[in-house]
Amino acid sequence: MSAEETLKQIAAEVSVCTDCALHKTRKKSVPGEGPADSEIMFIGEGPGVNENEQGRPFVGAAGNFLNQLLAQAGLKREDVWIGNVVKCRPPDNRDPLPEELAACDVYLERQIAAINPKIIVTLGRFSMGKFMPGAKISAVHGQMRKIGNRFVIPMFHPAAALHNVNIKPQILADFAKLPQLLDVARKELARMTPVQAAAEEPKEDPKQLSLF
């Protein structure tokens, strides 16, 4: 099965998933969208009210800001994959619960495996926590780290800037650095042989892996 077919299969499974309580209040699931061969994956936290209505990620005010940030970084939304750690909206936009994260992580892991991105940009502390457990986003935002055979760049969630004007300059600065970080990641990965890449395994302590 091709990566595109795998992603469609996952989306179909997500649409009828009942593995956690979020399915009881969803209107539409939000599996994520983007090319199956995306070099970069952006992973947020969970759908909001607009996403729940449309079944697409980042289509509300935070999505508009994300589109601006992508353009600032020289990226087009249609060229990257965008999704969330949970595929259905938590009621009242509350934080996702551990059991909800665990239920959706099965789908997210399959999506990552199918796309096999070189770079993952996490948006918010819950997606960051998947790759950097125990880290504080205030301490690591904008710092790229090599985890396994790919690079992870934690960022503040775009919605954070809508609720806290003090965070907006930090988000803008972090995304301004994104082209440079992507260039470093591409060069580093290009130097790795297929054998080296295959031998890389996720490390337990990401504190040892900071590049910026």
PyMOL commands that set and color helices and strands:
alter all, ss='L'
color gray80, all
select helices_A, chain A and resi 3-15+21-24+49-54+61-72+77-79+91-93+98-115+125-131+137-140+158-163+168-176+178-191+194-199+206-209
alter helices_A, ss='H'
color red, helices_A
select strands_A, chain A and resi 40-44+81-84+119-123+145-147+150-155
alter strands_A, ss='S'
color yellow, strands_A
deselect
rebuild
show_as cartoon
